[in-house]
Amino acid sequence: MNGRKKYLVILLTAAIVLSGLAIGQQGQPMPDPPPQPQTPDVDPDEVAVTVNGVDIPEMQVQEMLQPQLQQLQAQEQELPEEFLDQYKQQIRAQIVDQLVAQQLLQEKAEEEGIQADRQDALDHLEMIGSQQQPPMGLDDIREIIAASGQDFDDVVEEIKGQLGPQILLERQFEDQIEVSEDEARQYYEQNEEQFATPDQIQAKHILIDNEQPEAAQQAEQIRAQIVEQDADFEALAQEHSACPSGQQGGDLGYFSQGQMVPEFEQVAFALEPGQVSDVVETQFGYHIIKVEGRQEASVEPFEEAKPQIEQMLSQQQQAEIAEVYIGELREQAEIEYPEGKEPQPQPEQEMPGMQMPH
């Protein structure tokens, strides 16, 4: 899926980003992110693109670009400079493309007198809340918005302004989106591997950083407390583990083969539920592993997978219709790029393979 279509799917599923508001998966404000890289010095008057006489500033593009670059930098791996430059160019081009589409949709919505009201915005917030785990109500969202230092009514007004293009697009889908059971079943049969779950184990671990003095001896002592003195594994993980999972008693959840470094994985998958490993050395330090559970490989039945398949195929149809519609708006628009900023074909960049450390 190319960058534009990815964006359209996000737009069509109403994943509107609320400025300054982060709702975590557990229904709590997400932790403060690390300091973002400084936005490069940009002339406030510098223009990235002009759409029907409306200038989209380069500053806006850069402000959207920097968090993307920060995410890449947070992966903690050495990346070739050439890759970073190509990645930056590709993401910048996608952002400019998104902003052009947003401007065209906003103009068309205003032209057709499409305007969301307060109830539309509240319904949208409730929809966002329903997608959290666990689900959240409006009162929960009010608390999060207040905790973020924002005014609830201001956020609602902001959403109202953003929903016009969404309503415009939804009108293009009327009576055009239909996914038959045969289509859903065909997708299931052709992509059965997507619904397969391999053998998995649930494990906890305690990691002693190998940079600590006498790390190996410390790990052996902690293991002895667990197996000889019946000490509480979770409490020791919270006290000693250098892995972020230590705050959850060392719990790594369920994982399959290929997700952990080989030395860790080989030992973990050989354990039975309730067993504690010997001390295992990896590049990250010394681990004590305890397996809590095991799930055999399985395939999700079609009837259970059907709703998500139908939703996914429906979103694909919506994306295709929207892409055609926005393309028509582009053909009718005057879109001008400053010299040297004309869009260039960008090769799709694949992120270098990454292996979970622990």
Wavefront OBJ file of the C-alpha trace (Angstrom):
o trace
v 0.000 0.000 0.000
v 1.530 3.316 -1.010
v 1.861 6.345 1.237
v -1.222 8.131 -0.087
v -3.453 5.115 0.325
v -2.161 4.550 3.847
v -3.113 8.132 4.637
v -6.548 7.737 3.098
v -7.282 4.617 5.116
v -6.318 6.516 8.254
v -8.553 9.417 7.262
v -11.444 7.166 6.314
v -11.329 5.293 9.612
v -11.602 8.649 11.399
v -8.193 8.472 13.075
v -7.932 12.226 13.423
v -4.967 13.268 15.528
v -5.913 15.644 18.300
v -3.202 18.229 18.640
v -1.340 17.746 21.898
v -3.607 14.908 23.049
v -2.346 11.346 23.355
v -4.664 8.560 24.442
v -2.757 5.438 25.437
v -3.844 1.894 24.752
v -4.796 1.414 28.363
v -6.972 4.505 28.452
v -4.356 6.642 30.162
v -2.284 9.588 28.921
v 0.791 8.249 27.218
v 4.112 9.028 28.908
v 5.871 12.187 27.891
v 7.882 11.519 24.727
v 11.605 12.096 24.690
v 12.661 15.559 23.532
v 11.994 15.910 19.845
v 14.783 16.794 17.469
v 14.840 20.504 16.796
v 12.964 21.636 13.745
v 15.486 22.839 11.178
v 15.677 26.590 10.788
v 12.987 27.430 8.261
v 12.011 30.835 6.990
v 8.448 31.418 8.279
v 7.576 32.752 4.832
v 8.948 29.728 2.980
v 6.232 27.904 1.042
v 6.080 24.156 0.459
v 3.186 24.215 -2.010
v 0.360 26.526 -3.026
v -3.144 25.070 -3.474
v -5.704 27.253 -5.237
v -3.889 30.320 -4.005
v -3.513 29.083 -0.415
v 0.089 28.736 0.733
v 1.037 25.703 2.801
v 4.137 26.749 4.763
v 7.279 24.654 4.847
v 7.277 25.115 8.635
v 4.063 23.072 8.863
v 5.618 20.288 6.801
v 8.733 20.229 8.985
v 6.694 20.151 12.207
v 4.921 17.035 10.930
v 8.148 15.504 9.658
v 10.209 15.727 12.839
v 8.180 13.234 14.942
v 8.505 10.733 12.090
v 12.275 11.131 12.119
v 12.294 10.873 15.900
v 10.505 7.523 15.705
v 13.181 6.262 13.347
v 15.973 7.499 15.598
v 14.325 5.802 18.587
v 14.894 2.398 17.002
v 18.454 2.545 18.335
v 20.160 1.099 15.309
v 22.851 2.391 13.020
v 21.275 3.388 9.719
v 23.137 4.392 6.563
v 23.123 8.134 5.909
v 21.862 7.441 2.399
v 18.864 5.569 3.805
v 18.076 8.390 6.237
v 18.172 10.980 3.442
v 15.910 8.903 1.199
v 13.551 8.176 4.082
v 13.312 11.877 4.925
v 12.598 12.790 1.310
v 9.958 10.097 1.003
v 8.138 11.043 4.222
v 8.299 14.740 3.376
v 6.741 14.050 -0.028
v 3.946 12.055 1.623
v 3.279 14.841 4.133
v 3.062 17.458 1.395
v 0.734 15.132 -0.520
v -1.467 14.756 2.571
v -1.624 18.498 3.170
v -2.618 19.126 -0.433
v -5.397 16.530 -0.133
v -6.564 18.037 3.161
v -6.718 21.506 1.670
v -8.667 20.326 -1.370
v -11.146 18.395 0.755
v -11.568 21.308 3.156
v -12.256 23.708 0.285
v -14.750 21.337 -1.312
v -16.546 20.740 1.984
v -16.885 24.488 2.514
v -18.051 24.953 -1.073
v -20.811 22.388 -0.540
v -21.761 23.857 2.820
v -20.727 20.766 4.752
v -20.116 21.585 8.381
v -19.977 19.286 11.363
v -21.859 20.244 14.505
v -20.984 19.699 18.153
v -22.800 16.366 18.312
v -20.771 15.095 15.361
v -17.598 15.975 17.248
v -18.826 14.325 20.455
v -19.788 11.204 18.510
v -16.304 11.160 17.031
v -14.707 11.403 20.460
v -16.910 8.550 21.694
v -15.797 6.491 18.697
v -12.139 7.143 19.554
v -12.821 6.145 23.151
v -14.576 2.933 22.118
v -11.443 1.835 20.268
v -9.231 2.036 23.337
v -8.375 -0.954 25.499
v -10.246 -0.903 27.785
v -12.968 1.220 26.117
v -13.410 4.754 27.398
v -16.399 7.029 27.722
v -16.659 10.780 27.270
v -16.039 11.402 30.965
v -12.737 9.501 30.737
v -11.735 11.519 27.676
v -12.650 14.772 29.432
v -10.265 13.858 32.250
v -7.438 13.077 29.830
v -7.958 16.317 27.933
v -7.978 18.275 31.194
v -4.820 16.459 32.353
v -3.129 17.451 29.111
v -3.785 21.118 29.890
v -6.366 21.586 27.142
v -9.939 22.793 27.277
v -12.516 20.164 26.331
v -14.678 22.629 24.400
v -11.641 23.841 22.444
v -10.851 20.269 21.425
v -14.459 19.713 20.372
v -14.328 22.860 18.232
v -11.080 21.679 16.660
v -12.629 18.335 15.776
v -15.668 20.060 14.290
v -13.369 21.868 11.894
v -11.652 18.632 10.892
v -14.769 16.537 10.314
v -16.040 18.401 7.245
v -13.713 16.585 4.806
v -14.594 13.257 6.420
v -18.324 13.888 5.950
v -17.622 14.923 2.356
v -15.815 11.654 1.666
v -18.486 9.573 3.391
v -21.009 11.013 0.942
v -18.928 9.636 -1.928
v -19.270 6.141 -0.461
v -23.061 6.084 -0.224
v -24.473 2.955 -1.897
v -21.034 2.110 -3.291
v -19.477 0.043 -0.512
v -20.462 -3.599 -0.445
v -18.483 -6.655 0.611
v -20.089 -10.002 -0.124
v -19.521 -13.141 1.922
v -17.936 -14.758 -1.142
v -15.402 -11.913 -1.355
v -14.610 -12.213 2.335
v -14.207 -15.994 2.108
v -11.998 -15.700 -0.971
v -9.727 -13.280 0.874
v -9.611 -15.639 3.856
v -8.673 -18.635 1.722
v -6.016 -16.724 -0.195
v -4.473 -15.222 2.958
v -4.984 -17.927 5.541
v -1.502 -17.335 6.961
v -2.714 -13.957 8.237
v -5.150 -15.739 10.535
v -2.702 -18.350 11.768
v -1.110 -18.082 15.194
v 2.126 -20.043 15.670
v 3.169 -21.781 18.869
v 3.504 -19.152 21.572
v 4.693 -18.993 25.137
v 4.092 -16.463 27.853
v 7.268 -15.737 29.768
v 8.653 -13.436 32.410
v 12.288 -12.562 32.785
v 14.736 -10.643 34.907
v 17.547 -8.923 33.024
v 20.790 -7.945 34.720
v 22.640 -5.458 32.555
v 26.027 -6.834 31.559
v 27.589 -3.439 32.268
v 26.896 -3.823 35.968
v 29.784 -5.025 38.133
v 29.666 -8.789 38.699
v 26.461 -9.011 36.671
v 26.721 -12.776 36.176
v 27.145 -13.418 39.902
v 24.224 -11.132 40.714
v 22.012 -13.029 38.269
v 23.011 -16.359 39.827
v 22.188 -15.045 43.301
v 18.769 -13.823 42.208
v 18.027 -17.170 40.539
v 19.019 -18.976 43.735
v 16.553 -16.861 45.699
v 13.797 -17.908 43.292
v 14.452 -21.658 43.041
v 15.922 -22.353 46.491
v 14.138 -19.825 48.698
v 10.873 -19.544 46.733
v 11.316 -15.771 46.447
v 8.686 -13.863 44.479
v 9.793 -13.654 40.833
v 7.678 -10.575 40.054
v 8.958 -8.629 43.045
v 12.575 -9.411 42.155
v 11.935 -8.350 38.557
v 10.544 -5.030 39.721
v 13.548 -4.517 41.970
v 16.408 -5.692 39.761
v 15.455 -6.048 36.084
v 17.032 -3.637 33.605
v 14.269 -4.395 31.094
v 11.226 -2.072 30.969
v 9.117 -5.204 31.488
v 10.428 -5.241 35.066
v 7.718 -2.757 35.999
v 5.183 -5.454 35.074
v 6.964 -8.112 37.088
v 9.077 -9.075 34.076
v 6.058 -10.123 32.008
v 6.793 -10.221 28.257
v 3.344 -11.484 27.350
v 2.910 -14.129 24.659
v 5.456 -14.312 21.845
v 6.370 -16.737 19.091
v 9.688 -17.939 17.761
v 11.623 -15.344 15.834
v 10.710 -12.433 18.094
v 13.538 -12.743 20.594
v 17.288 -13.086 20.285
v 18.246 -16.745 19.600
v 19.974 -17.492 22.934
v 16.934 -16.287 24.896
v 14.423 -17.983 22.617
v 16.152 -21.371 22.568
v 16.010 -21.653 26.347
v 12.546 -20.148 26.777
v 10.812 -22.500 24.336
v 12.455 -25.531 25.982
v 10.863 -24.732 29.355
v 7.538 -26.038 30.601
v 5.031 -23.725 32.309
v 6.216 -22.978 35.831
v 9.867 -23.774 35.129
v 12.673 -21.293 35.774
v 15.745 -21.328 33.536
v 19.397 -21.277 34.403
v 21.028 -17.888 33.881
v 21.077 -17.159 30.143
v 23.643 -14.779 28.654
v 22.803 -12.654 25.615
v 24.262 -9.500 24.153
v 22.035 -7.518 26.526
v 23.112 -9.149 29.748
v 22.063 -12.053 31.959
v 18.487 -13.319 31.964
v 16.467 -15.477 34.320
v 13.424 -16.779 32.457
v 10.185 -18.193 33.815
v 7.562 -19.617 31.469
v 3.986 -18.993 32.566
v 1.949 -20.543 29.764
v 1.948 -22.063 26.305
v -0.470 -21.817 23.376
v -0.423 -24.321 20.548
v -0.484 -23.152 16.927
v -3.995 -22.425 15.652
v -5.910 -20.867 12.766
v -8.768 -18.451 13.429
v -11.982 -19.866 11.876
v -13.519 -17.931 8.992
v -16.654 -17.007 10.945
v -14.551 -15.366 13.644
v -12.294 -13.618 11.116
v -15.183 -12.525 8.883
v -15.993 -9.180 10.599
v -12.406 -7.911 10.437
v -12.076 -9.093 6.816
v -15.253 -7.268 5.862
v -14.057 -4.127 7.611
v -10.655 -4.301 5.914
v -12.151 -4.876 2.435
v -14.641 -2.091 3.049
v -11.809 0.274 3.966
v -9.960 -0.736 0.808
v -13.006 0.124 -1.285
v -13.356 3.437 0.523
v -9.675 4.224 -0.058
v -9.981 3.484 -3.769
v -13.072 5.670 -4.148
v -11.499 8.477 -2.141
v -8.260 8.307 -4.117
v -10.185 8.701 -7.370
v -12.235 11.550 -5.888
v -9.204 13.427 -4.603
v -7.508 12.846 -7.954
v -10.438 14.596 -9.631
v -10.120 17.515 -7.204
v -6.394 17.712 -8.014
v -7.095 17.862 -11.745
v -9.424 20.832 -11.206
v -7.078 22.627 -8.793
v -4.149 24.950 -9.285
v -1.252 23.378 -7.433
v 2.057 25.183 -7.624
v 5.397 24.128 -6.162
v 8.306 26.507 -5.609
v 11.277 25.893 -7.861
v 13.241 22.926 -6.626
v 10.348 21.529 -4.574
v 8.444 19.837 -7.368
v 7.359 16.290 -6.409
v 9.816 13.619 -7.478
v 9.190 9.857 -7.758
v 10.223 8.290 -4.465
v 11.235 4.628 -4.144
v 9.455 2.693 -1.416
v 11.844 2.321 1.515
v 11.841 -0.830 3.582
v 12.948 -0.484 7.155
v 16.023 -2.595 7.882
v 15.131 -5.824 9.678
v 14.943 -5.420 13.435
v 15.097 -8.011 16.142
v 13.591 -7.526 19.552
v 16.415 -7.388 22.060
v 14.664 -8.839 25.097
l 1 2 3 4 5 6 7 8 9 10 11 12 13 14 15 16 17 18 19 20 21 22 23 24 25 26 27 28 29 30 31 32 33 34 35 36 37 38 39 40 41 42 43 44 45 46 47 48 49 50 51 52 53 54 55 56 57 58 59 60 61 62 63 64 65 66 67 68 69 70 71 72 73 74 75 76 77 78 79 80 81 82 83 84 85 86 87 88 89 90 91 92 93 94 95 96 97 98 99 100 101 102 103 104 105 106 107 108 109 110 111 112 113 114 115 116 117 118 119 120 121 122 123 124 125 126 127 128 129 130 131 132 133 134 135 136 137 138 139 140 141 142 143 144 145 146 147 148 149 150 151 152 153 154 155 156 157 158 159 160 161 162 163 164 165 166 167 168 169 170 171 172 173 174 175 176 177 178 179 180 181 182 183 184 185 186 187 188 189 190 191 192 193 194 195 196 197 198 199 200 201 202 203 204 205 206 207 208 209 210 211 212 213 214 215 216 217 218 219 220 221 222 223 224 225 226 227 228 229 230 231 232 233 234 235 236 237 238 239 240 241 242 243 244 245 246 247 248 249 250 251 252 253 254 255 256 257 258 259 260 261 262 263 264 265 266 267 268 269 270 271 272 273 274 275 276 277 278 279 280 281 282 283 284 285 286 287 288 289 290 291 292 293 294 295 296 297 298 299 300 301 302 303 304 305 306 307 308 309 310 311 312 313 314 315 316 317 318 319 320 321 322 323 324 325 326 327 328 329 330 331 332 333 334 335 336 337 338 339 340 341 342 343 344 345 346 347 348 349 350 351 352 353 354 355 356 357 358
